[in-house]
Amino acid sequence: MAITVRTFEKLGDAASAVMSDRGARFLAGGTLVMRAINEGDVAITTIVRTSDPALTQIRTAGARIELGAGVTMAQILANRDLAFLHPAARIVGGPAVRNMATVGGNLFAHAPYGDFTAALLALGATVSVSGGYSASDTPLDEFLSARDRGGTRGLVASVTLARPAAPDAFRFRKVSRVKPKGIAVLSIAALLPVAGGRIAGARVAYNGLSPAPMRARGVERALEGRSLDEAGIAPAIAACAEGISPSDDAIASAWYRREILPVHLKRLLLGQA
Ligand SMILES: Cc1cc2nc3c(=O)[nH]c(=O)nc-3n(C[C@H](O)[C@H](O)[C@H](O)COP(=O)(O)OP(=O)(O)OC[C@H]3O[C@@H](n4cnc5c(N)ncnc54)[C@H](O)[C@@H]3O)c2cc1C
């Protein structure tokens, strides 16, 4: 079936085109959209693109960082100011995928994908949308809930996050069977601010343990006021499975995911390889 390709100069016009046509899909890097088309997804009748430069901007001045939705994993890896994000960007597919895969596309990538989104969730990112859902910044947790209810409309323009106060305050770990670019068995991202030797305001997120990236709120609660040593993290490790609903799939069984989660969470919190 023929597919119409529509290209717009402005993101807002592209958003209107997507919202007014049920068969339209926005094309970012295309690593998932083009795969769907090639596999014969007949629901896609129109591809919408935009050349709006706003989508590929990276702003790193100051404590707030803004990433245009069209920024690729390769662009993040090429930016020294974004070094704290490199562990999360580096594990998205292989080099060819990373050259195309965008931040915005990752927000819509369904399980088992969404590793970079888990990192953004732990970093407390907000999402700015052009058209539809909300123009103002929406916390990523809320954005993902709306996405899963089918309530996300319009196009993501950018994500904004705070730079971690210390280089070691943000940690990311992906477990996969084929290294380095295999699909995640699970991923863990953790923002671990320390004040006076104690954790204050931890944010921990998982990918691969539920239908969408999720906050590990039990772990966050258990870490509050604790030190990052074996005894201090013990309650967090005990709480690590709270709220997860891992699936059995070709990558791993739910049982296996539950078994290895405490092992990898412990290594991440203790800063072990
Ligand atoms: C071989 C391979 C390996 C992969 N490995 C990983 C991995 O390890 N980890 C991982 O997380 N992902 C992985 N992916 C999935 C994918 O490459 C990434 O999730 C990527 O970030 C998706 O971005 P994209 O720009 O290619 O999305 P696209 O394919 O362009 O779009 C994906 C979806 O998002 C929508 N979309 C894109 N941008 C916007 C926007 N700005 N606003 C609104 N909607 C938008 C599109 O309409 C579409 O529905 C892999 C994919 C492949 C093919």
The ligand as an SDF file (V2000), in Angstrom:
LIG
                    3D

 53 58  0  0  0  0  0  0  0  0999 V2000
   18.0610   -3.4430   16.5100 C   0  0  0  0  0  0  0  0  0  0  0  0
   17.4030   -2.5230   17.5230 C   0  0  0  0  0  0  0  0  0  0  0  0
   17.9190   -2.4540   18.8100 C   0  0  0  0  0  0  0  0  0  0  0  0
   17.3260   -1.6090   19.7580 C   0  0  0  0  0  0  0  0  0  0  0  0
   17.8560   -1.5720   21.0180 N   0  0  0  0  0  0  0  0  0  0  0  0
   17.2720   -0.7780   21.9520 C   0  0  0  0  0  0  0  0  0  0  0  0
   17.7750   -0.7420   23.2970 C   0  0  0  0  0  0  0  0  0  0  0  0
   18.7640   -1.4090   23.6350 O   0  0  0  0  0  0  0  0  0  0  0  0
   17.1530    0.0510   24.1930 N   0  0  0  0  0  0  0  0  0  0  0  0
   16.0640    0.8090   23.8640 C   0  0  0  0  0  0  0  0  0  0  0  0
   15.5370    1.5210   24.7190 O   0  0  0  0  0  0  0  0  0  0  0  0
   15.5580    0.7960   22.6020 N   0  0  0  0  0  0  0  0  0  0  0  0
   16.1260    0.0290   21.6440 C   0  0  0  0  0  0  0  0  0  0  0  0
   15.6250   -0.0100   20.3760 N   0  0  0  0  0  0  0  0  0  0  0  0
   14.3850    0.7140   20.0980 C   0  0  0  0  0  0  0  0  0  0  0  0
   14.5890    2.1100   19.4600 C   0  0  0  0  0  0  0  0  0  0  0  0
   15.6730    2.1390   18.5780 O   0  0  0  0  0  0  0  0  0  0  0  0
   14.7980    3.1950   20.5150 C   0  0  0  0  0  0  0  0  0  0  0  0
   13.8450    3.0650   21.5340 O   0  0  0  0  0  0  0  0  0  0  0  0
   14.7490    4.6030   19.9040 C   0  0  0  0  0  0  0  0  0  0  0  0
   15.0690    5.5640   20.8930 O   0  0  0  0  0  0  0  0  0  0  0  0
   13.4440    4.9570   19.2330 C   0  0  0  0  0  0  0  0  0  0  0  0
   13.6050    6.2350   18.6360 O   0  0  0  0  0  0  0  0  0  0  0  0
   13.3300    6.5490   17.0930 P   0  0  0  0  0  0  0  0  0  0  0  0
   13.6730    7.9700   16.8970 O   0  0  0  0  0  0  0  0  0  0  0  0
   13.9920    5.5750   16.1940 O   0  0  0  0  0  0  0  0  0  0  0  0
   11.7600    6.3160   17.0470 O   0  0  0  0  0  0  0  0  0  0  0  0
   10.8020    6.1830   15.7770 P   0  0  0  0  0  0  0  0  0  0  0  0
   10.8740    4.7960   15.2310 O   0  0  0  0  0  0  0  0  0  0  0  0
   10.9980    7.3060   14.8160 O   0  0  0  0  0  0  0  0  0  0  0  0
    9.4100    6.3970   16.5220 O   0  0  0  0  0  0  0  0  0  0  0  0
    8.9470    5.4910   17.5160 C   0  0  0  0  0  0  0  0  0  0  0  0
    7.5510    5.9450   17.9790 C   0  0  0  0  0  0  0  0  0  0  0  0
    7.6490    7.1530   18.6830 O   0  0  0  0  0  0  0  0  0  0  0  0
    6.8670    8.1660   18.0520 C   0  0  0  0  0  0  0  0  0  0  0  0
    7.6260    9.4080   18.1740 N   0  0  0  0  0  0  0  0  0  0  0  0
    8.9250    9.5910   17.8730 C   0  0  0  0  0  0  0  0  0  0  0  0
    9.3030   10.8380   18.1790 N   0  0  0  0  0  0  0  0  0  0  0  0
    8.1950   11.4610   18.6560 C   0  0  0  0  0  0  0  0  0  0  0  0
    7.9410   12.7720   19.1440 C   0  0  0  0  0  0  0  0  0  0  0  0
    8.8880   13.7300   19.1660 N   0  0  0  0  0  0  0  0  0  0  0  0
    6.6860   13.0630   19.5770 N   0  0  0  0  0  0  0  0  0  0  0  0
    5.7190   12.1350   19.5500 C   0  0  0  0  0  0  0  0  0  0  0  0
    5.8980   10.8750   19.0870 N   0  0  0  0  0  0  0  0  0  0  0  0
    7.1340   10.5420   18.6620 C   0  0  0  0  0  0  0  0  0  0  0  0
    6.7100    7.7040   16.6080 C   0  0  0  0  0  0  0  0  0  0  0  0
    5.5840    8.2560   15.9720 O   0  0  0  0  0  0  0  0  0  0  0  0
    6.5870    6.2050   16.8170 C   0  0  0  0  0  0  0  0  0  0  0  0
    5.2860    5.8590   17.2000 O   0  0  0  0  0  0  0  0  0  0  0  0
   16.1930   -0.8280   19.4050 C   0  0  0  0  0  0  0  0  0  0  0  0
   15.6820   -0.8980   18.0960 C   0  0  0  0  0  0  0  0  0  0  0  0
   16.2760   -1.7290   17.1760 C   0  0  0  0  0  0  0  0  0  0  0  0
   15.6920   -1.7680   15.7720 C   0  0  0  0  0  0  0  0  0  0  0  0
  1  2  1  0
  2  3  1  0
  2 52  2  0
  3  4  2  0
  4  5  1  0
  4 50  1  0
  5  6  2  0
  6  7  1  0
  6 13  1  0
  7  8  2  0
  7  9  1  0
  9 10  1  0
 10 11  2  0
 10 12  1  0
 12 13  2  0
 13 14  1  0
 14 15  1  0
 14 50  1  0
 15 16  1  0
 16 17  1  0
 16 18  1  0
 18 19  1  0
 18 20  1  0
 20 21  1  0
 20 22  1  0
 22 23  1  0
 23 24  1  0
 24 25  2  0
 24 26  1  0
 24 27  1  0
 27 28  1  0
 28 29  2  0
 28 30  1  0
 28 31  1  0
 31 32  1  0
 32 33  1  0
 33 34  1  0
 33 48  1  0
 34 35  1  0
 35 36  1  0
 35 46  1  0
 36 37  1  0
 36 45  1  0
 37 38  2  0
 38 39  1  0
 39 40  1  0
 39 45  2  0
 40 41  1  0
 40 42  2  0
 42 43  1  0
 43 44  2  0
 44 45  1  0
 46 47  1  0
 46 48  1  0
 48 49  1  0
 50 51  2  0
 51 52  1  0
 52 53  1  0
M  END
$$$$
